[in-house]
Amino acid sequence: MKAAELRVLTAEQLEERLQELHGEWRDLRFQEAVGNLTATGRTRQIRKEIARILTIITENERAQPAAAR
Protein backbone atom coordinates (compact mmCIF):
# COMPACT_ATOMS: atom_id res chain seq x y z
CA MET A 1 0.00 0.00 0.00
CA LYS A 2 1.10 3.53 -0.61
CA ALA A 3 1.47 6.03 2.21
CA ALA A 4 -1.56 8.01 1.01
CA GLU A 5 -3.72 4.88 1.22
CA LEU A 6 -2.43 4.15 4.72
CA ARG A 7 -3.10 7.68 5.99
CA VAL A 8 -6.83 7.20 5.34
CA LEU A 9 -7.01 4.18 7.67
CA THR A 10 -7.93 4.44 11.35
CA ALA A 11 -5.47 3.63 14.13
CA GLU A 12 -7.15 0.26 14.71
CA GLN A 13 -6.93 -0.64 11.03
CA LEU A 14 -3.24 0.33 10.97
CA GLU A 15 -2.52 -1.84 14.01
CA GLU A 16 -4.40 -4.76 12.43
CA ARG A 17 -2.46 -4.39 9.17
CA LEU A 18 0.78 -4.17 11.14
CA GLN A 19 0.01 -7.45 12.92
CA GLU A 20 -0.80 -9.15 9.60
CA LEU A 21 2.48 -8.00 8.10
CA HIS A 22 4.50 -9.12 11.12
CA GLY A 23 2.90 -12.56 10.84
CA GLU A 24 3.64 -12.80 7.13
CA TRP A 25 7.20 -11.62 7.70
CA ARG A 26 7.69 -14.26 10.39
CA ASP A 27 6.44 -16.95 8.01
CA LEU A 28 8.80 -15.78 5.27
CA ARG A 29 11.76 -15.79 7.65
CA PHE A 30 10.87 -19.35 8.63
CA GLN A 31 10.64 -20.39 4.96
CA GLU A 32 14.03 -18.81 4.34
CA ALA A 33 15.58 -20.69 7.25
CA VAL A 34 14.17 -23.98 5.99
CA GLY A 35 15.20 -23.23 2.41
CA ASN A 36 11.72 -23.05 0.86
CA LEU A 37 11.54 -19.30 0.23
CA THR A 38 10.41 -18.56 -3.32
CA ALA A 39 9.28 -14.92 -3.10
CA THR A 40 12.57 -13.37 -2.03
CA GLY A 41 11.51 -9.80 -2.85
CA ARG A 42 8.40 -10.02 -0.69
CA THR A 43 10.48 -9.81 2.49
CA ARG A 44 11.79 -6.40 1.48
CA GLN A 45 8.29 -5.19 0.53
CA ILE A 46 6.92 -6.22 3.91
CA ARG A 47 9.72 -4.47 5.80
CA LYS A 48 9.10 -1.26 3.87
CA GLU A 49 5.35 -1.41 4.45
CA ILE A 50 5.90 -2.00 8.17
CA ALA A 51 8.15 1.08 8.24
CA ARG A 52 5.49 3.14 6.42
CA ILE A 53 2.82 2.10 8.90
CA LEU A 54 5.02 2.87 11.90
CA THR A 55 5.86 6.27 10.41
CA ILE A 56 2.19 7.10 9.93
CA ILE A 57 1.33 5.95 13.46
CA THR A 58 4.07 8.25 14.80
CA GLU A 59 2.83 11.15 12.67
CA ASN A 60 -0.69 10.64 14.00
CA GLU A 61 0.54 10.53 17.60
CA ARG A 62 2.52 13.74 17.18
CA ALA A 63 -0.42 15.50 15.50
CA GLN A 64 -2.86 14.74 18.35
CA PRO A 65 -1.17 16.78 21.11
CA ALA A 66 -0.80 19.72 18.74
CA ALA A 67 -4.52 19.61 17.99
CA ALA A 68 -5.36 19.50 21.71
CA ARG A 69 -3.48 22.76 22.44
Backbone as a ProteinNet text record, in pm:
[ID]
protein_1_A
[PRIMARY]
MKAAELRVLTAEQLEERLQELHGEWRDLRFQEAVGNLTATGRTRQIRKEIARILTIITENERAQPAAAR
[TERTIARY]
83.1	0	87.7	38	109.7	77.8	163.3	146.9	13.7	-28.6	-155.8	-273.4	-265.8	-371.6	-371.6	-253.2	-242.9	-289.7	-270.3	-310.1	-462	-536.6	-682.9	-734.8	-657.5	-701.4	-702.3	-787.2	-792.6	-675.6	-655.9	-547	-564.4	-688.5	-715.1	-683.9	-719.5	-692.7	-542.5	-469.8	-324.4	-260.8	-306.5	-252.3	-281.8	-402	-439.5	-351.2	-330.9	-246.3	-102.3	-57.2	77.7	94.6	-4.8	0.8	2	-78.2	-80.5	57.1	117.4	248.5	356.3	351.8	449.8	436.1	312.9	290.2	342.5	315.1	363.6	516	574.7	720.2	783	720.8	769.1	765.9	655.9	643.6	750.5	777.5	879.5	1019	1045.5	1176	1191.4	1082.9	1087.5	1112.7	1043	1063.7	1207.8	1265.3	1403.3	1498.4	1472.4	1558.3	1552.5	1434.5	1417.3	1469.8	1471.6	1519.9	1409.3	1286.5	1171.7	1122.9	1199	1154.4	1160.7	1045.8	1040.9	1026.1	951.7	928.4	1028.7	1151	1257.1	1235.5	1173.9	1150.6	1040	953.6	839.8	886.8	996.1	1048.5	1080	1143.7	1178.9	1053.9	953.8	829	759.6	757.4	691.9	763.3	896.7	971.7	944.6	937.1	909.9	768.5	672.4	535	520.5	590.2	589.7	646.1	754.2	815	718.9	647.5	549.2	440.1	389.3	281.9	330.3	449	502.3	524.5	567	585.5	453	349.8	218.7	159.8	180.6	133.3	202	332.8	406.7	358.3	335	283.1	149.3	62.3	-69	-57.7	35.2	54.3	107.2	196.1	252	150.3	58.2	-41.8	-150.5	-179.9	-286.4	-257.6	-140.9	-117.4	-120.4	-77.3	-79.9	-223.6	-310.9	-451.8	-521.5	-472.5	-535.5	-497.8	-395.1	-348.1	-442.3
-118	0	124.5	226.4	353	430.8	524.7	602.7	677.2	728.3	801	708.7	584.8	488.4	453.9	448.3	414.8	529.6	653.5	768.3	777.2	716.6	719.6	622.9	520.6	418	470.6	409	443.8	378.4	417.9	363	212.4	168.5	25.8	-52.8	3	-64.2	-70.7	33.8	33.5	-73.3	-83	-183.9	-325.1	-344.8	-475.6	-511.8	-416.6	-439.4	-466.9	-397.3	-417.2	-559.2	-608.5	-744.6	-847.7	-824.1	-915	-921.1	-805.4	-800.1	-866.6	-846.8	-912	-1063.7	-1111.7	-1255.8	-1309.6	-1237.6	-1280.5	-1276.7	-1173.9	-1161.7	-1277.8	-1313.3	-1426.4	-1555	-1576.2	-1695.2	-1699.3	-1583.3	-1577.9	-1603.8	-1552.8	-1578.9	-1727.3	-1791.4	-1934.7	-2011.7	-1973.3	-2038.8	-2022.3	-1904.2	-1880.6	-1969.3	-1986.5	-2068.6	-2214.8	-2258.5	-2397.6	-2419.6	-2312.5	-2323.1	-2331.1	-2296.1	-2304.5	-2168.7	-2064.3	-1930.4	-1911.9	-1878	-1856.4	-1708.2	-1634.1	-1491.7	-1410	-1403.3	-1337.1	-1186.6	-1124.5	-980.4	-940	-1032.3	-1001.5	-959.9	-1016.7	-981.2	-832.1	-781.9	-640	-553.2	-593.9	-518.8	-510	-619.4	-622.3	-528.9	-534.1	-447	-300	-265.1	-126.4	-85.2	-175.2	-140.9	-127.2	-211.6	-199.6	-63.4	-22.3	107.6	221.3	210.3	313.5	324.5	209.7	209.7	270.1	231.8	286.5	436.9	483.7	626.9	700.6	646	710	709	600.8	595.1	704.3	721.5	825.4	964.5	986.2	1115.3	1145.9	1045.6	1064.4	1095.5	1027.2	1053.1	1194	1239.9	1374.4	1482.3	1451.7	1550.3	1567.7	1465.2	1474.2	1575.4	1576.2	1677.5	1819.4	1839.4	1972	2018.1	1927.1	1961.4	1990.4	1931.5	1949.7	2083.1	2148.9	2275.6	2387.6
0	0	0	-59.6	-60.9	66	98.3	220.8	221.4	107.6	100.6	134	90.9	122.4	270.5	330.4	472.1	561.3	518	599.4	616.8	526.9	533.5	639.8	673.5	767.1	910.9	993.2	1134.9	1208.3	1332.3	1412.9	1432.8	1452.1	1471.4	1344.8	1230.2	1103.4	1076.5	1113.4	1097.2	1185.3	1309.4	1400.7	1349.2	1297	1242.9	1123.3	1034.3	916.5	959.2	1062.1	1113.8	1167.1	1239.9	1291.9	1178.9	1075.8	960.2	894.1	875.9	810.3	894.2	1025.5	1112.3	1103.2	1097.8	1084.5	951.7	844.5	713	707.6	766.9	770.1	847.4	959.9	1039.3	956.9	884.1	801.3	691.8	630.9	526.8	583.2	702.5	764.9	794.2	836.7	863.1	733.1	625.7	496.4	449.7	473.2	434.2	512.8	640.8	724.6	682.2	639.6	598.6	456.9	377.8	240.8	137.9	176.4	86.2	37.7	59.2	22.8	-128.2	-187.9	-332.5	-365.7	-285	-309.9	-229.5	-278.5	-202.6	-191.4	-288.5	-285.3	-190.9	-156.2	-69	70.7	117.3	249.5	255.5	151.7	147.9	140.7	63.2	52.8	188	260.2	391.2	488	490	580.4	551	424	386.7	426.6	407.8	444.7	596	671.3	816.6	856.5	793.7	824.2	790.5	678.9	642.2	747.8	790.9	890.3	1020.9	1065.2	1190.4	1179.3	1062.7	1041.4	1051.2	990.2	992.6	1133.2	1206.9	1345.6	1427.8	1408.4	1480.1	1440.5	1312	1266.6	1332.2	1340.1	1400.1	1549.6	1617.7	1760.5	1785.1	1700.6	1717.6	1682.1	1592.9	1550.3	1656	1734.9	1834.5	1943.3	2008	2110.9	2055	1933.2	1873.8	1852.5	1820.4	1798.9	1931.7	2040.4	2171.4	2234.5	2185.1	2244.5	2225.3
[MASK]
+++++++++++++++++++++++++++++++++++++++++++++++++++++++++++++++++++++

